[in-house]
């Protein structure tokens, strides 16, 4: 009966979000209160669980999310995203434009939300498609799937960070980032192949500029103005990742001493991302109210809904945990039913069902990680690599699939000019393939590494 109550709670969240258009924060809160009351928890325990769950998540990853979104805004507004795009284009070459767009999306979406990333790079995508004389839909799917891969799998994107925090992997964020990169590569690769093999057959009306003129590559690049250097553009992304990774390695190897402790301190995600913000400051064209207040304010506004959804997702998970479900799960022989890599199918299927039903990858990541967290100790999943692979399994489900209830689907279709039926063939099917490939790769890594 308790699992029926939890299932109804999840259904309430999905219905409130999709049918009644209630904000995911309020939907999650409604579901949390329903599970608490229906499971017979005391009023005091319900309030305590909501506060504790919210507070624990904010303690572990709240500032990390804030700093990550601020870095993304600075990179976007200072033109650093365009500089990164230009570098990739030079390396890959103009003869492989879809591959260039996929790699550009892969890099840019680590700090920048995929919706924003697509909008930022849209003019470059149009211009490059015209210059290379390739199908517009093909370029769009290559960019969209490249963005999508790291958006759902690689911290410091808020969704994977939230999932890591919920399942207890926030202490192993360096491992999550490393494995996220490894898993995201085949996810982006299958998106690129889908763009080249399938999306090239989809026709989109000739795209024009706002003034009716065709997009010209050189004009688009020139319109960016003075862009940061390559080193400046990549530093706010790469430095925090290097620091987190270095801190994780030193911790695992057990080095001691003042310098080792200092490096571990710098490798704490909150410190590493704060350093990322600091090294992004020179990207600003000037230091005044517009940048120091406006740009930072934009970052805080972008972070606010993610923080609230993630926090109340932690409340939902804590209420489930305190409802008695953990004791019931412990009495089951789950380890005998879902052994080894096959357990990863559980979070994958839950996340895929939630993603398909309510549209948001971030909400799917948060909610699924809250749901499966009590199961992990029961099946003996603990430690850096196993927990990181659980996060990857959730991320794989959170990719599956992007369709009409997903804002990202509409960003891609509206900025591309694709018909909805064509977008289902291109974008929706591409994300299905990404999700399936990602879970298969994750299960293979489990067999090899665990």
ZIVEN-V668317 format. One record per backbone hydrogen bond with DSSP energy under -0.5 kcal/mol. NH is the residue of the N-H (numbers start at 0). CO is the residue of the C=O. Records with the same first field share a line. If there is no record, write none. Layout:
NH=CO, CO
This chain:
4=0
5=1
6=2
7=3
8=4
9=5
10=6
11=7
12=8
13=9
14=10
15=11
16=12
17=13
18=14
19=14
21=15
26=22
27=23
28=24
29=25
30=26
31=27
32=28
33=29
34=30
35=31
36=32
37=33
38=34
39=36
40=35
45=41
46=42
47=43
48=44
49=45
50=46
51=47
52=48
53=49
54=50
55=51
56=52
57=53
58=54
59=55
60=56
61=56, 57
62=57
64=60
65=61
66=62
67=63
68=64
69=65
70=66
71=67
72=68
73=69
74=70
75=71
76=72
77=73
78=75
79=74
80=74
82=78
83=79
84=80
85=81
86=82
87=83
88=84
89=85
90=86
91=87
92=88
95=92
96=93
99=95
100=96
101=97
102=98
103=99
104=100
105=101
106=102
107=103
108=104
109=106
110=107
111=107
116=112
117=113
118=114
119=115
120=116
121=118
124=120
125=121
126=122
127=123
128=124
129=125
130=126
131=127
132=128
133=128
138=134
139=135
140=136
141=137
142=138
143=139
144=140
145=141
146=142
147=143
148=144
149=145
150=146
151=147
152=148
153=149
154=152
156=153
160=156
161=157
162=158
163=159
164=160
165=161
166=162
167=163, 164
168=163
169=163
171=168
172=169
174=171
175=171
176=172
177=173
178=174
179=175
180=176
181=177
182=178
183=179
184=180
185=181
186=182
187=183
188=184
189=185
190=186
191=187
192=188
193=189
194=190
195=191
196=192
197=193
198=193
199=194
200=197
201=198
202=200
208=212
211=208
219=215
220=216
221=217
222=218
223=219, 220
224=221
226=224
232=228
233=229
234=230
235=231
236=233
237=233
238=234
240=236
241=237
242=238
243=239
244=240
245=241
246=242
247=243
248=244
249=245
250=246
251=247
252=248
253=249
254=249
260=256
261=257
262=258
263=259
264=260
265=261
266=262
267=264
270=267
271=267
272=268
273=269
274=270
275=271
276=272
277=273
278=274
279=275
280=276, 277
282=279
283=280
287=285
291=287
292=287, 288
293=288
294=289, 290
295=290
296=292
297=293
298=294
299=295
300=296
301=297
302=298
303=299
304=300
305=301
306=302
307=303
308=304
309=305
310=306
311=307
312=308
313=309
314=310
315=311
316=312
317=313
318=314
319=315
320=316
321=317
322=318, 319
323=320
324=319
325=320
327=323
328=324
329=325
330=326, 327
331=328
333=331
335=332
336=332, 333
337=333
338=336
341=338
342=339
343=340
344=341
345=342
346=342
347=343
348=344
349=345
350=346
351=347
352=348
353=349
354=350
355=351, 399
356=352
357=353
358=354
360=358
363=359
364=360
365=361
366=362
367=363
368=364
369=365
370=366
371=367
372=368
374=371
375=371, 372
376=372
377=373
378=374
379=376
380=375
381=379
386=382
387=383
388=384
389=385
390=386
391=387
392=388
393=389
394=390
395=391
396=392
397=393
398=394, 395
399=395, 396
400=398
402=400
405=402
406=404
408=405
409=405
410=406
411=407
412=408
413=409
414=410
415=411
416=412
417=412
422=418
423=419
424=420
425=421
426=422
427=422
428=423
429=425
430=426
431=427
432=428
433=429
434=430
435=431
436=432
437=433
438=434
439=435
440=436
441=437
442=438
443=439
444=440
445=441
446=442
447=443
448=444
449=445
